[in-house]
Amino acid sequence: MRIQIIKDRQRLHLCIIAILVISTLSVYHSVRDNGFVSYDDYKYVTENRDVAGGISAKSVRWAFTTTYFSNWHPLTWLSHLLDVQLYGMHPRGHHVTSVIIHVINVLLLYLFLYRATTMVWQSALVAALFALHPLAVESVAWVSERKNLLVTSFWLAAMLSYLAYVRRPNLWRYVAVMAAFALGIMSKPMIVTFPFTLLLLDYWPLGRLKGDDSKSARAVYVRLVIEKLPFFLLTIASSVITVLAQKEGGAVVSLNSLSLTSRLLNVLTSYAGYIRKTVWPTDLAAFYPYLSHPVWELIASVLVLLTLTVFALWRWRSSPYILMGWCWFLGTLVPVIQVVQVGVAPMADRYMYVPIIGLFIIVAWGGAEMARKWRSLRSFFIAAAVMVSITFAMYTWRQAGSWRDSFTLYEHAINVTRYNYVAHNNYGQALMKAGLLDEAITHFKEGLKVMPLSEEINYNMWLALSRQGKLQEANSYLMKSASMWFAGDKASLYKQVAIDLLNQKNYEEAISYFLLSARDNNKDAELFNELGVALSALKKYDQALVSLSRSISLDGTRWQPYYHKGLILKELGRYDEAEAELTKALALSPGSQQIKTALDNLHNVKDSKGWQR
């Protein structure tokens, strides 16, 4: 009989797992046909030269030492490097990897909740809501948010390891928890709240905060906090690294840009906004601009948060899952709730990927508790859970479609938000790249109506107008951009202008600006590489070789100047020298298909010339 019960339970688990996997893959099925988007994907993958070559000793070393893009997350970089190694720059493979990691997270969440509580249906409902909720779309459908998926995998793995440690404590199980936490830190620093979530788990569902009297209870609390001290030390170290990386990258906004009062008011409205989007997930966008909130909205936000907090405290003994879920939601959002303002977004869908679990726990266990009290409504609660899951799945499928490409992404954001200058600017950039200059200028102007002092939008206006030949009108925008974005650094401005002109194949103008930049910036290896490319395009090969050699002398670890030297030497018929340069380039970037193709073409030419002789 006991064996039969175990077999039935195993079949039930397999059935639930199959439903979770199939439903998740179904709603995210269309993501595989999405492309990369211009919203950070070019920085993380498509135009990131350190990632483009795939996995090599150099790229792995870079992943562990760089704070590029204001973050230290080496495992995230390794994930992107592996994708490039496997799929190249074909977006389908990158998206499939993200969906697979999301599915793994769904199963890890179900497994943890079931093992911790033995409650099958509540655990399954939390996992289903987590899998299908539209707020997860940004993390899954956006290649650049791989870090969010990875950190959650390690977070949940660490929770499972902690569960094993609590039930059978030993050093190796403790080390396993620490290792998973450390891997999470190397994926995304948002996991810094992990030690606090362990204390929440001690409260519920593990029930470790119990004592016979107040004195023994205090002793238990102290012991459990001491048990977490190594985790807190890792949290402090991670926080220091993150703040330094963000400041170095200019991502931390000063109090002069946004007052502390404004930030605190935004905290209140953001918490309330996240609850609303969890319950009613409409008008979701890739970027939400800062908006001034009317007094009634601030008062309503305070009342909602206070009411829910008081209710959770009132039920802390009879329904501990409520306080645990509420504190999970509030606490795990702290690193991104923007008291310390990082970036320009006051809130983002991706920030709810982990915090939303707390709200789902309240819903699932609360629904089960009500179903036990009112048995006549049990069928209603089951039907409601199914209908809500299906509704979320439909919204998720539709929301995933808005990430199909840059055009659909920004158009959707503009349609569902107000004063979205970032969406207008990014949409304008995508249109400009497609050659639709009039349409691009229209969106840049819309962005400038909201943010007239935006350095980037002014620069993009200059770029679009200059491409139309309206140089006099364009220059006024360039000067605004120069005074703000480049802070008087004309060398950097000229270099950026030259690179944009080079991308437009306006080689003569590009060379002029490169030379202007080089007068005050003659130690920039990238500048001399790009100058060499421009000179080569005009068949000024001797000058190009000099410029590329200068680039190599400044930084011999970059493959690009060797590659371009090889191409020029091939054009000059100096095949052995060309092969030597291309071989050096390949040694620096072993996974580059671009270099391999150039070498193959060179060998074909050499063989052909030998046959002719």
C-alpha positions in Angstrom: 0.0 0.0 0.0 2.8 2.4 1.0 4.7 1.6 -2.2 1.5 2.3 -4.3 1.1 5.7 -2.5 4.7 6.6 -3.3 4.2 5.6 -7.0 1.0 7.7 -7.2 2.8 10.7 -5.7 5.7 10.3 -8.2 3.2 10.1 -11.1 1.5 13.3 -9.8 4.9 15.1 -9.6 5.8 14.0 -13.1 2.4 15.2 -14.4 2.8 18.6 -12.7 6.3 19.0 -14.0 5.2 18.1 -17.5 2.4 20.6 -17.3 4.7 23.3 -16.0 7.3 22.7 -18.8 4.8 22.4 -21.6 2.8 25.5 -20.6 6.0 27.6 -20.2 7.4 26.5 -23.5 4.0 27.2 -25.2 3.7 30.8 -24.0 7.4 31.5 -24.9 7.4 29.6 -28.1 7.4 32.7 -30.3 10.5 34.1 -28.5 12.7 31.9 -30.6 11.8 33.9 -33.7 12.6 37.2 -32.0 15.7 39.2 -33.0 18.2 41.1 -30.9 17.0 44.6 -29.8 18.9 47.8 -29.7 18.1 48.2 -26.0 21.5 47.0 -24.6 21.8 43.8 -26.7 24.5 45.5 -28.8 26.5 46.2 -25.6 26.1 42.7 -24.2 26.4 40.7 -27.4 26.1 42.0 -31.0 28.7 44.8 -30.9 30.7 43.7 -27.9 34.1 42.8 -29.3 35.1 41.0 -26.2 32.1 38.6 -26.5 32.0 38.4 -30.3 34.9 35.9 -30.5 33.3 33.3 -28.2 35.2 31.5 -25.4 38.9 31.8 -25.2 41.5 32.2 -22.4 41.5 36.0 -23.1 37.7 36.3 -23.1 37.3 34.3 -19.8 40.0 36.5 -18.2 38.1 39.6 -19.4 34.8 38.2 -18.0 36.2 37.9 -14.5 38.1 41.3 -14.5 35.8 43.7 -16.3 33.2 46.1 -14.8 32.0 47.0 -18.3 28.5 48.4 -18.3 28.7 49.2 -14.6 28.5 45.7 -13.4 30.8 42.8 -12.2 29.0 39.7 -13.3 31.5 37.2 -14.8 29.1 34.3 -15.0 26.7 36.4 -17.1 29.5 37.2 -19.5 30.5 33.5 -19.6 26.9 32.7 -20.5 26.9 35.1 -23.4 30.3 33.9 -24.5 29.0 30.3 -24.5 26.0 31.3 -26.6 28.2 33.0 -29.1 30.5 30.0 -29.2 27.4 27.7 -29.9 25.2 29.9 -32.0 27.3 32.7 -33.3 25.3 35.9 -33.7 22.0 34.1 -34.6 19.5 35.4 -32.0 17.4 32.2 -32.0 19.9 30.2 -29.9 20.4 33.0 -27.4 16.6 33.2 -26.9 16.2 29.5 -26.6 18.9 29.4 -23.8 17.0 32.1 -21.9 13.7 30.2 -22.2 15.4 27.0 -21.0 16.9 28.7 -17.9 13.4 30.1 -17.1 11.9 26.6 -17.3 14.7 25.4 -15.0 13.8 28.2 -12.5 10.2 27.2 -12.6 11.0 23.6 -11.7 13.5 24.6 -9.0 10.9 26.8 -7.4 8.3 24.0 -7.4 10.8 21.5 -6.1 11.9 23.8 -3.2 8.4 24.7 -2.1 7.2 21.1 -2.2 10.3 19.8 -0.3 10.0 22.6 2.3 6.2 22.3 2.8 5.1 19.0 1.3 2.1 20.9 -0.2 1.8 19.8 -3.8 -1.0 22.0 -5.1 0.1 25.2 -3.5 3.7 24.7 -4.7 2.4 23.9 -8.2 0.3 27.1 -8.3 3.2 29.3 -7.2 5.4 27.7 -9.9 2.7 28.1 -12.5 2.1 31.8 -11.7 5.8 32.4 -11.7 6.1 30.6 -15.1 3.3 32.4 -16.8 3.1 35.9 -15.3 3.6 38.7 -17.9 6.1 40.5 -15.6 8.6 37.8 -16.3 8.6 38.4 -20.1 11.2 41.2 -19.9 13.7 38.8 -18.1 13.0 35.9 -20.5 12.6 37.7 -23.9 15.4 40.2 -23.5 18.8 38.6 -24.2 20.6 41.3 -22.1 18.6 40.2 -19.0 20.3 36.8 -19.0 21.8 37.9 -15.6 18.3 37.9 -14.0 17.6 34.4 -15.1 21.0 33.1 -14.0 21.0 34.7 -10.6 17.5 33.2 -9.9 18.8 29.8 -10.8 21.6 30.0 -8.3 19.3 31.7 -5.7 16.8 28.8 -5.9 19.7 26.2 -5.9 21.1 27.8 -2.8 17.7 27.6 -1.1 17.5 23.9 -1.9 21.0 23.4 -0.6 20.0 25.3 2.6 17.0 23.1 3.0 19.2 20.0 2.9 21.6 21.7 5.4 18.8 22.5 7.8 17.5 18.9 7.8 20.9 17.3 8.0 23.5 19.9 9.1 27.1 19.4 8.2 30.0 21.5 6.8 29.8 20.4 3.2 26.1 21.2 3.0 26.8 24.6 4.4 29.6 25.1 1.9 27.2 24.1 -0.9 24.9 26.9 0.1 27.8 29.4 0.2 29.0 28.2 -3.2 25.6 28.7 -4.8 25.3 32.1 -3.2 28.7 33.1 -4.5 27.8 32.0 -8.0 24.7 34.1 -7.8 26.7 37.1 -6.8 28.8 36.5 -9.9 25.6 36.5 -12.0 23.9 39.6 -10.7 24.4 41.5 -7.4 20.6 41.7 -6.8 21.1 38.5 -4.8 22.7 40.5 -1.9 19.4 40.1 0.0 19.8 36.3 0.1 20.9 36.1 3.8 17.8 37.9 4.8 15.6 35.6 2.8 17.3 32.7 4.6 16.0 34.2 7.9 12.6 34.5 6.3 12.7 30.8 5.4 13.8 30.0 9.0 10.5 31.7 10.1 8.4 30.0 7.4 8.2 27.3 6.2 11.1 25.8 8.1 9.9 26.9 11.6 13.3 27.4 13.1 12.5 30.6 15.0 10.7 28.8 17.9 11.7 28.8 21.5 10.0 27.6 24.7 10.1 31.1 26.2 11.2 34.6 25.2 14.8 34.0 26.5 15.2 30.8 24.6 13.6 32.4 21.5 16.1 35.2 21.7 18.9 32.7 21.8 17.5 31.0 18.7 17.4 34.3 16.8 21.0 35.1 17.8 22.2 31.6 16.8 20.5 31.8 13.4 21.9 35.3 12.7 25.4 34.1 13.6 24.9 31.2 11.3 24.3 33.7 8.4 27.4 35.9 9.2 29.5 34.5 6.3 26.7 35.3 3.9 26.4 38.8 5.2 30.2 39.3 4.7 29.8 38.2 1.1 26.8 40.6 0.8 28.9 43.5 2.0 31.8 42.7 -0.4 29.4 42.4 -3.3 27.7 45.7 -2.4 31.0 47.5 -2.3 32.0 46.1 -5.7 28.6 47.0 -7.2 28.6 50.6 -6.0 32.2 51.1 -7.2 31.3 49.6 -10.6 28.2 51.7 -10.9 30.0 54.9 -10.0 32.8 54.1 -12.4 30.3 53.6 -15.1 28.4 56.7 -14.2 25.2 54.8 -13.4 24.6 56.2 -9.9 22.5 59.4 -10.1 23.6 62.1 -7.7 21.2 63.8 -5.3 21.6 66.9 -7.4 19.9 65.1 -10.2 17.1 63.7 -8.1 16.4 64.7 -4.5 16.2 62.2 -1.7 12.6 63.2 -1.1 11.7 62.4 -4.7 13.4 59.0 -4.4 11.5 58.1 -1.2 8.2 59.1 -2.8 9.1 57.0 -5.8 9.8 54.0 -3.4 6.2 54.2 -2.1 4.6 54.6 -5.6 6.8 51.9 -7.0 5.9 49.3 -4.4 2.2 50.0 -4.9 2.8 50.0 -8.7 4.4 46.6 -8.6 1.5 45.2 -6.7 -0.9 46.6 -9.2 1.1 45.2 -12.1 1.1 41.8 -10.4 -2.7 41.8 -10.0 -3.5 43.6 -13.3 -0.5 43.2 -15.6 -1.4 45.6 -18.4 0.5 48.5 -20.0 3.8 46.8 -19.5 6.8 48.4 -21.2 10.6 48.0 -21.5 11.1 51.4 -19.8 9.0 53.6 -17.5 9.9 57.3 -17.3 9.9 59.2 -14.0 6.5 60.9 -13.6 5.3 63.3 -11.0 2.6 61.6 -8.9 -0.6 63.4 -7.7 -1.1 63.6 -3.9 -4.0 61.1 -4.0 -1.7 58.5 -5.6 0.9 58.9 -2.9 -1.7 58.7 -0.1 -3.3 55.6 -1.7 0.1 54.0 -2.0 0.9 54.6 1.7 -2.6 53.3 2.7 -2.2 50.1 0.6 1.3 49.3 2.0 0.3 50.1 5.6 -2.8 48.0 5.4 -1.0 45.0 4.0 1.8 45.3 6.5 -0.6 45.6 9.5 -2.6 42.6 8.2 0.6 40.5 7.8 1.7 41.3 11.3 -1.7 40.6 12.7 -1.6 37.1 11.2 2.0 36.3 11.9 1.2 33.4 14.2 -1.9 31.9 12.5 -0.8 32.5 8.9 3.0 32.9 8.9 3.2 32.5 5.1 1.6 36.0 4.8 4.3 37.8 6.7 7.0 35.7 5.1 5.7 36.4 1.5 5.1 40.1 2.2 8.6 40.6 3.7 10.1 38.6 0.8 8.4 41.0 -1.7 9.4 44.1 0.2 12.9 42.9 1.0 14.1 41.5 -2.3 13.1 44.7 -4.1 15.3 46.8 -1.8 18.4 46.7 -4.1 16.4 48.0 -7.1 13.8 50.1 -5.4 16.0 53.1 -6.3 16.7 54.8 -2.9 20.2 54.9 -4.3 19.3 55.9 -7.8 21.0 53.7 -10.4 20.2 54.6 -14.0 17.2 56.5 -15.1 14.3 54.0 -14.7 12.2 54.4 -11.5 10.9 50.8 -11.9 11.2 47.9 -14.3 9.3 44.6 -14.9 12.5 42.6 -14.6 13.0 43.8 -11.0 9.9 41.7 -10.0 11.3 38.3 -11.3 12.3 37.2 -7.8 10.2 39.5 -5.5 6.9 38.3 -7.1 7.4 34.8 -5.6 6.5 36.2 -2.2 3.2 37.6 -3.4 2.4 34.3 -5.2 3.1 32.4 -1.9 0.5 34.5 -0.1 -2.0 33.9 -2.9 -1.5 30.1 -3.1 -1.4 29.3 0.6 -4.1 31.9 1.4 -6.4 30.4 -1.3 -5.8 26.9 0.2 -6.6 28.2 3.7 -9.8 29.8 2.5 -10.7 26.6 0.6 -10.3 24.6 3.9 -12.6 27.1 5.8 -15.2 27.3 3.1 -15.3 23.9 1.5 -18.4 24.7 -0.6 -16.2 27.2 -2.5 -13.4 24.8 -3.1 -14.3 24.3 -6.7 -14.5 28.1 -7.2 -11.0 28.5 -5.9 -9.7 25.8 -8.2 -11.5 27.3 -11.2 -10.2 30.7 -10.3 -6.6 29.5 -10.1 -6.9 27.8 -13.5 -8.6 30.9 -15.1 -6.0 33.3 -13.7 -3.1 31.1 -14.9 -4.7 30.9 -18.4 -5.3 34.7 -18.5 -1.7 35.4 -17.5 -0.5 32.9 -20.1 -2.4 34.8 -22.8 -1.0 38.2 -21.7 2.5 36.7 -21.5 2.3 35.3 -25.1 1.1 38.7 -26.3 3.7 40.7 -24.3 6.5 38.4 -25.6 5.5 39.4 -29.1 6.3 43.1 -28.4 10.0 42.0 -28.0 10.1 40.7 -31.6 12.5 43.5 -32.7 13.5 47.1 -31.8 10.6 48.6 -33.8 7.8 46.6 -32.1 9.5 47.0 -28.6 9.6 50.8 -28.7 6.4 51.3 -30.5 4.6 49.3 -27.8 6.4 51.3 -25.1 5.3 54.6 -26.6 1.7 53.3 -27.0 1.3 52.2 -23.3 3.2 55.0 -21.5 3.4 58.8 -21.4 6.4 61.1 -21.8 8.6 58.2 -22.6 11.7 60.0 -23.9 13.8 56.9 -23.8 11.5 54.9 -26.0 11.3 57.8 -28.4 15.0 58.1 -28.5 15.6 54.4 -29.0 12.9 54.2 -31.6 14.5 57.1 -33.4 17.9 55.3 -33.3 16.3 52.1 -34.8 14.6 54.1 -37.5 17.8 56.0 -38.3 19.7 52.8 -38.6 17.1 51.6 -41.1 17.6 54.8 -43.1 14.2 56.4 -42.2 15.6 59.7 -41.2 12.4 61.8 -41.3 10.6 59.4 -39.0 13.7 59.2 -36.7 13.8 63.0 -36.4 10.1 63.1 -35.4 10.8 60.8 -32.5 13.9 62.6 -31.4 11.9 65.8 -31.3 9.3 64.1 -29.2 12.0 63.0 -26.8 13.5 66.5 -26.6 10.0 67.9 -25.7 10.3 65.9 -22.5 14.1 66.0 -21.9 15.4 69.1 -23.9 18.8 68.8 -22.2 19.4 65.1 -23.0 22.9 64.7 -24.3 22.1 61.5 -26.2 19.0 62.8 -27.9 20.7 66.0 -29.0 23.6 64.0 -30.4 21.2 61.7 -32.3 19.5 64.8 -33.7 22.8 66.0 -35.0 23.5 62.6 -36.5 20.2 62.4 -38.3 20.3 66.0 -39.6 23.9 65.7 -40.7 22.9 62.6 -42.7 20.3 64.7 -44.4 22.9 67.3 -45.3 21.4 69.9 -43.0 24.7 70.7 -41.4 24.0 74.2 -40.1 20.9 73.0 -38.2 22.7 69.9 -37.1 25.6 71.8 -35.5 23.4 73.5 -32.9 22.4 70.0 -31.5 26.0 68.9 -31.7 27.2 71.8 -29.5 24.5 71.0 -26.9 25.6 67.4 -26.8 29.2 68.3 -26.6 28.8 70.7 -23.7 26.8 68.1 -21.7 27.6 64.6 -22.8 31.3 64.9 -23.3 31.8 67.6 -20.6 34.1 69.6 -22.8 36.2 66.5 -23.9 36.4 67.4 -27.6 38.7 64.5 -28.3 36.0 62.0 -27.3 33.4 64.0 -29.2 35.4 64.0 -32.4 36.1 60.3 -32.1 32.4 59.5 -31.7 31.5 61.7 -34.6 34.2 60.0 -36.7 33.0 56.5 -35.8 29.4 57.5 -36.8 30.7 59.0 -40.1 32.7 55.8 -40.7 29.6 53.7 -40.2 27.9 55.9 -42.8 30.8 55.2 -45.2 31.6 58.9 -45.2 35.3 58.1 -45.1 36.8 61.5 -45.9 34.9 63.2 -43.2 35.5 60.4 -40.8 39.3 60.7 -41.3 39.2 64.4 -40.7 37.4 63.9 -37.3 39.7 61.0 -36.4 42.7 63.2 -36.9 41.2 66.0 -34.9 40.6 63.6 -32.0 44.1 62.2 -32.3 45.7 65.6 -31.7 44.6 65.5 -28.0 44.2 61.7 -27.8 47.2 60.0 -29.3 47.2 57.0 -26.9 43.8 55.5 -28.0 44.4 52.2 -29.7 40.8 51.9 -30.9 41.0 55.3 -32.5 44.0 54.4 -34.7 42.4 51.1 -35.6 39.2 52.8 -36.8 41.4 55.4 -38.6 43.2 52.6 -40.4 39.9 51.1 -41.5 38.8 54.5 -42.9 42.1 55.0 -44.8 41.9 51.4 -46.1 38.4 52.0 -47.5 39.9 54.9 -49.6 42.7 52.5 -50.7 45.3 54.6 -48.8 47.0 51.4 -47.8 50.4 52.8 -46.7 48.8 55.3 -44.4 46.4 52.7 -43.1 49.2 50.2 -42.3 51.0 53.0 -40.3 47.8 53.7 -38.3 47.1 50.1 -37.6 50.6 49.5 -36.5 50.3 52.4 -34.2 47.1 50.8 -32.7 49.0 47.5 -32.1 51.9 49.3 -30.4 49.4 51.0 -28.0 47.5 47.7 -27.3 48.7 44.5 -28.7 45.9 42.4 -27.1 43.2 43.5 -29.6 42.6 41.3 -32.6 41.0 44.0 -34.8 44.2 45.8 -36.1 45.9 42.5 -36.9 42.8 41.5 -38.8 42.6 44.7 -40.8 46.4 44.7 -41.5 46.0 41.2 -42.9 43.2 42.3 -45.3 45.3 45.2 -46.5 48.4 43.1 -47.0 46.3 40.5 -49.0 45.1 43.4 -51.3 48.8 44.4 -51.8 49.7 40.8 -52.8 51.9 40.3 -49.7 50.2 37.0 -48.9 52.7 35.6 -46.4 52.7 38.8 -44.3 48.9 38.8 -44.6 48.7 35.2 -43.3 51.0 36.1 -40.4 48.8 39.0 -39.3 45.5 37.1 -39.6 47.1 34.2 -37.7 47.9 36.6 -34.8 44.3 37.9 -34.9 43.0 34.4 -34.7 45.2 33.6 -31.7 43.7 36.6 -29.9 40.1 35.6 -30.9 40.1 31.8 -31.6 36.3 31.7 -32.0 36.0 34.4 -34.6 34.4 33.1 -37.8 35.2 36.4 -39.4 38.9 35.8 -39.1 38.7 32.1 -40.1 36.8 33.1 -43.3 39.4 35.7 -44.1 42.2 33.1 -43.7 40.3 30.6 -45.8 39.9 33.2 -48.6 43.6 34.0 -48.4 44.6 30.3 -48.7 42.3 30.0 -51.7 43.9 33.0 -53.4 47.4 31.7 -52.6 46.5 28.3 -54.1 45.0 30.0 -57.1 48.1 32.1 -57.7 50.3 29.1 -57.3 48.2 27.1 -59.8 48.4 30.0 -62.3 52.2 30.1 -62.1 
